[in-house]
Amino acid sequence: MEVIYTSRYQTPRAIAEAAIAEDVGVIDLSDHTGSLSIIAGSVLEELRELDSTDIAVIAGSLLAPKDIEALKEMGVSGNYGPGTPIEVIIDHVNGPLEPR
């Protein structure tokens, strides 16, 4: 597994373009401001616009239960909160992820 870190403060378009350029299978989003639903929705929209819905999106953050449900409805899987063992996340990524 290889991780490509695009640094903080990337636009949703920059995230989608970097994922496409690097031929990734998964984008993992993380946010600690409570804006993950907005960010994820924007990244998913950019992936649709760039015809790259084959890239799966997962998330990890400080997530309220209502946020987890909203993310699931958008198509974001593996919504992990603080303290999630890394093995759980690895198993999820190595499993059959659904592209968006």
C-alpha beads as a LAMMPS data file, in Angstrom:
LAMMPS data file: protein, C-alpha beads

100 atoms
99 bonds

1 atom types
1 bond types

-500.0 500.0 xlo xhi
-500.0 500.0 ylo yhi
-500.0 500.0 zlo zhi

Masses

1 110.0

Atoms # bond

1 1 1 0.000 0.000 0.000
2 1 1 1.366 3.395 -0.963
3 1 1 0.179 6.675 0.529
4 1 1 0.305 9.948 -1.369
5 1 1 -0.107 12.957 0.897
6 1 1 -1.229 16.076 -0.920
7 1 1 -0.764 18.384 2.094
8 1 1 -3.307 20.488 3.902
9 1 1 -5.658 23.011 2.352
10 1 1 -6.098 21.349 -1.025
11 1 1 -9.167 22.187 -3.063
12 1 1 -11.550 19.352 -3.916
13 1 1 -10.496 19.729 -7.568
14 1 1 -6.805 19.411 -6.640
15 1 1 -7.539 16.282 -4.603
16 1 1 -9.450 14.679 -7.474
17 1 1 -6.805 15.636 -10.045
18 1 1 -3.963 14.303 -7.865
19 1 1 -5.845 11.032 -7.351
20 1 1 -6.336 10.648 -11.094
21 1 1 -2.742 11.580 -11.922
22 1 1 -1.385 9.082 -9.395
23 1 1 -3.882 6.370 -10.464
24 1 1 -5.096 5.743 -6.916
25 1 1 -7.796 3.305 -5.928
26 1 1 -8.846 5.107 -2.756
27 1 1 -9.014 8.679 -1.473
28 1 1 -9.009 9.008 2.298
29 1 1 -10.356 12.302 3.591
30 1 1 -9.753 13.623 7.076
31 1 1 -11.055 16.786 8.693
32 1 1 -11.308 17.959 12.273
33 1 1 -13.477 21.032 11.801
34 1 1 -16.834 19.322 11.340
35 1 1 -16.875 20.030 7.612
36 1 1 -16.216 16.519 6.322
37 1 1 -19.661 16.132 4.732
38 1 1 -19.119 19.321 2.735
39 1 1 -15.572 18.375 1.756
40 1 1 -16.519 14.818 0.786
41 1 1 -19.486 16.003 -1.259
42 1 1 -17.246 18.427 -3.133
43 1 1 -14.557 15.797 -3.820
44 1 1 -17.169 13.301 -5.011
45 1 1 -18.632 15.948 -7.322
46 1 1 -15.186 16.674 -8.794
47 1 1 -14.609 12.952 -9.360
48 1 1 -17.939 12.765 -11.215
49 1 1 -17.060 15.810 -13.335
50 1 1 -13.691 14.244 -14.185
51 1 1 -15.331 10.892 -15.023
52 1 1 -13.397 9.121 -12.276
53 1 1 -16.118 7.531 -10.196
54 1 1 -14.051 4.332 -10.055
55 1 1 -12.023 5.841 -7.191
56 1 1 -13.395 4.856 -3.781
57 1 1 -13.590 7.474 -1.008
58 1 1 -13.191 6.717 2.698
59 1 1 -13.053 9.080 5.661
60 1 1 -11.625 9.422 9.120
61 1 1 -12.308 12.219 11.532
62 1 1 -14.220 13.400 14.542
63 1 1 -17.573 12.175 13.272
64 1 1 -21.016 12.620 14.784
65 1 1 -23.470 9.771 14.083
66 1 1 -25.524 12.041 11.792
67 1 1 -22.372 12.830 9.806
68 1 1 -21.602 9.131 9.366
69 1 1 -25.076 8.536 7.940
70 1 1 -24.786 11.504 5.582
71 1 1 -21.375 10.301 4.384
72 1 1 -22.681 6.770 3.810
73 1 1 -25.578 8.143 1.757
74 1 1 -23.069 10.070 -0.389
75 1 1 -21.108 6.905 -0.997
76 1 1 -18.234 7.468 1.417
77 1 1 -17.332 4.220 3.167
78 1 1 -15.163 3.386 6.146
79 1 1 -16.015 6.401 8.229
80 1 1 -13.574 5.981 11.083
81 1 1 -13.345 7.967 14.278
82 1 1 -10.461 8.544 16.690
83 1 1 -8.942 5.405 18.164
84 1 1 -9.847 3.134 15.269
85 1 1 -7.154 0.451 15.077
86 1 1 -5.086 0.809 11.910
87 1 1 -5.707 -2.883 11.140
88 1 1 -9.436 -2.164 10.781
89 1 1 -8.756 0.554 8.229
90 1 1 -6.236 -1.591 6.336
91 1 1 -8.704 -4.496 6.193
92 1 1 -11.351 -2.135 4.827
93 1 1 -9.049 -0.719 2.146
94 1 1 -7.846 -4.187 1.159
95 1 1 -11.416 -5.480 1.002
96 1 1 -13.894 -5.059 -1.818
97 1 1 -14.331 -1.270 -1.881
98 1 1 -17.160 0.055 -3.949
99 1 1 -16.117 2.722 -6.440
100 1 1 -18.247 5.851 -6.439

Bonds

1 1 1 2
2 1 2 3
3 1 3 4
4 1 4 5
5 1 5 6
6 1 6 7
7 1 7 8
8 1 8 9
9 1 9 10
10 1 10 11
11 1 11 12
12 1 12 13
13 1 13 14
14 1 14 15
15 1 15 16
16 1 16 17
17 1 17 18
18 1 18 19
19 1 19 20
20 1 20 21
21 1 21 22
22 1 22 23
23 1 23 24
24 1 24 25
25 1 25 26
26 1 26 27
27 1 27 28
28 1 28 29
29 1 29 30
30 1 30 31
31 1 31 32
32 1 32 33
33 1 33 34
34 1 34 35
35 1 35 36
36 1 36 37
37 1 37 38
38 1 38 39
39 1 39 40
40 1 40 41
41 1 41 42
42 1 42 43
43 1 43 44
44 1 44 45
45 1 45 46
46 1 46 47
47 1 47 48
48 1 48 49
49 1 49 50
50 1 50 51
51 1 51 52
52 1 52 53
53 1 53 54
54 1 54 55
55 1 55 56
56 1 56 57
57 1 57 58
58 1 58 59
59 1 59 60
60 1 60 61
61 1 61 62
62 1 62 63
63 1 63 64
64 1 64 65
65 1 65 66
66 1 66 67
67 1 67 68
68 1 68 69
69 1 69 70
70 1 70 71
71 1 71 72
72 1 72 73
73 1 73 74
74 1 74 75
75 1 75 76
76 1 76 77
77 1 77 78
78 1 78 79
79 1 79 80
80 1 80 81
81 1 81 82
82 1 82 83
83 1 83 84
84 1 84 85
85 1 85 86
86 1 86 87
87 1 87 88
88 1 88 89
89 1 89 90
90 1 90 91
91 1 91 92
92 1 92 93
93 1 93 94
94 1 94 95
95 1 95 96
96 1 96 97
97 1 97 98
98 1 98 99
99 1 99 100
